[in-house]
Amino acid sequence: MENKFGQVAYKVWISDIISGDLNRDEGEFTSPFIVVNGFKASKINIIANVVEKFLNEDKSFGSITLDDGSGVIRAKTWKEDISKIERFNIGDIVNVIGRPRIYNEERYIVPEFIKKIDDPNFELLRKLELFKLYGKPSYNGTKIENKISKEIKNEDLYEDIVEEVIISDNTESDRQQIIKLIDALDKG
């Protein structure tokens, strides 16, 4: 049997969860997973904005709707796990680690861990990481417009800075390159 705490939480676009095939390996105790660039991701790690929140009256069910710019998905909780989402509000940026699930053709996440992100640069950092790892997000197998370039007003300047930072210095780690990008693009 798998150790549920020992699994890697893969960083993915929400669109990967929505459009990816949700599979299950043979066996009684296996978790459903999505295939992202060849990885079987039964645990995912996303950073997204809370765009909607719901708690029923008796607090036996709750959900927050998350948007990372590539798609929208709900994180659902039941009973004692309601406390995981109660403290979050619309507009909060959150880091969610959880398991992808499907019920009645709706894809959702069962969160194991949710943390509020106070610095919006972490959201941009994650988008840059995902862009470098997987390229532009896709939805239903087709590429969609990259939201990162929309957030930066001068697209030519963005491309020049990215090329300058990433291509000019291949001796630095990916993390260092991303931090340099954020420093170069941050206008305060």
C-alpha positions in Angstrom: 0.0 0.0 0.0 1.2 3.5 -0.8 2.3 5.9 1.9 0.0 8.9 1.2 2.4 11.3 2.9 5.4 10.2 0.9 4.0 11.1 -2.5 5.3 14.0 -4.5 2.8 16.9 -5.0 3.4 17.9 -8.6 3.2 21.5 -9.5 0.6 21.7 -12.3 -1.7 24.2 -14.1 -5.4 23.8 -13.1 -6.0 23.2 -16.8 -3.9 20.0 -16.5 -6.3 18.8 -13.9 -9.3 19.7 -15.9 -8.2 18.4 -19.3 -5.9 15.5 -18.2 -7.1 11.9 -18.1 -8.0 10.9 -14.6 -6.9 7.2 -14.2 -6.5 4.6 -11.5 -3.9 1.8 -11.5 -5.1 -1.7 -10.9 -5.4 -2.5 -7.3 -7.7 -1.9 -4.3 -5.6 0.7 -2.5 -4.4 2.9 -5.4 -5.2 6.6 -5.7 -6.6 8.2 -8.9 -4.0 10.2 -10.8 -3.7 12.5 -13.7 -0.9 12.2 -16.3 1.1 15.4 -16.7 4.1 15.3 -19.0 4.5 11.6 -18.3 4.2 11.9 -14.5 1.4 10.1 -12.7 0.3 12.9 -10.3 -2.0 11.6 -7.6 -1.1 14.6 -5.5 -1.0 18.1 -6.9 0.4 21.5 -5.8 -1.3 24.7 -7.2 -1.2 28.4 -6.4 -4.4 30.2 -7.3 -6.8 32.9 -6.4 -10.0 32.2 -4.4 -12.8 33.4 -6.6 -15.8 31.9 -4.7 -16.5 30.3 -1.3 -19.4 28.2 -0.1 -20.2 26.7 3.3 -23.5 25.0 3.9 -25.5 26.0 7.1 -24.6 23.0 9.2 -21.0 23.2 8.0 -20.9 19.6 6.8 -19.8 20.7 3.3 -17.7 23.5 1.9 -15.8 24.5 -1.1 -13.6 27.2 -2.5 -13.3 27.9 -6.2 -9.8 28.4 -7.4 -8.5 30.2 -10.5 -4.8 30.2 -11.6 -5.4 31.9 -15.0 -5.4 28.6 -16.9 -8.7 27.3 -15.5 -11.1 27.1 -12.6 -11.6 24.2 -10.2 -13.2 23.7 -6.7 -11.4 22.4 -3.6 -14.1 20.5 -1.7 -14.2 19.6 2.0 -16.5 17.7 4.3 -17.3 17.6 8.0 -14.1 18.1 10.2 -12.1 19.2 7.1 -14.2 22.3 6.7 -11.7 24.1 9.0 -9.2 23.9 6.1 -11.1 26.4 4.0 -13.1 28.5 6.6 -10.5 31.1 7.1 -10.1 32.0 3.4 -11.9 34.7 1.6 -12.6 35.7 -2.0 -9.5 37.4 -3.4 -7.0 35.4 -1.3 -4.1 33.8 -3.0 -3.6 30.2 -1.7 -1.2 27.3 -2.1 -3.2 24.1 -2.2 -1.8 20.6 -2.0 -4.3 17.9 -2.5 -5.7 15.0 -4.6 -7.5 15.3 -7.9 -10.9 13.6 -8.0 -13.9 13.4 -10.3 -17.6 12.9 -9.4 -20.5 13.3 -11.8 -18.0 14.6 -14.5 -16.9 17.4 -12.2 -13.2 17.6 -11.5 -12.2 18.8 -8.1 -9.5 18.7 -5.5 -9.7 17.2 -2.0 -7.2 19.5 -0.1 -4.7 18.1 2.3 -3.0 21.4 3.0 -4.0 25.0 2.2 -1.9 28.0 3.0 -2.6 31.7 2.3 0.1 33.4 0.2 0.6 37.0 1.3 3.2 38.0 -1.4 1.6 38.1 -4.9 5.1 37.6 -6.4 4.8 33.9 -5.4 1.8 33.6 -7.8 3.9 35.1 -10.6 6.9 32.9 -9.6 4.7 29.8 -9.9 3.4 30.8 -13.3 7.0 31.3 -14.5 8.0 27.9 -13.0 5.1 26.2 -14.8 5.7 28.0 -18.0 9.3 26.9 -17.9 8.4 23.3 -17.0 5.4 22.7 -19.2 5.1 25.7 -21.5 1.8 27.6 -22.0 -1.2 26.0 -20.2 -3.6 24.0 -22.3 -7.3 23.4 -22.1 -9.0 20.4 -23.7 -5.7 19.7 -25.6 -5.4 23.1 -27.2 -3.0 25.8 -26.1 -4.5 29.0 -24.6 -3.1 32.5 -24.4 -0.4 32.9 -21.8 -1.7 35.0 -18.9 1.8 36.0 -17.7 2.4 38.2 -20.8 -1.0 39.9 -20.2 0.1 40.8 -16.7 3.2 42.6 -18.0 2.2 45.6 -20.0 5.2 45.7 -22.4 5.4 42.2 -24.0 8.6 43.0 -25.9 10.3 44.1 -22.8 9.2 40.9 -21.1 10.6 38.7 -23.8 13.9 40.6 -23.9 14.3 40.2 -20.1 13.4 36.5 -20.2 15.9 35.8 -23.0 18.6 37.9 -21.2 18.2 36.2 -17.8 17.6 32.6 -18.9 19.8 32.3 -22.0 22.7 34.5 -20.9 23.5 32.6 -17.7 23.0 28.8 -17.9 25.3 28.3 -14.8 22.6 29.4 -12.4 19.9 27.1 -11.0 16.3 27.4 -12.2 15.3 29.0 -8.9 18.0 31.7 -9.2 17.0 32.4 -12.8 13.3 32.8 -11.7 14.3 35.1 -8.8 16.4 37.2 -11.3 13.3 37.4 -13.6 11.1 38.6 -10.8 13.6 41.2 -9.7 14.0 42.4 -13.3 10.2 42.6 -14.0 9.0 43.9 -10.6 8.0 47.5 -10.9 7.2 47.9 -7.2 
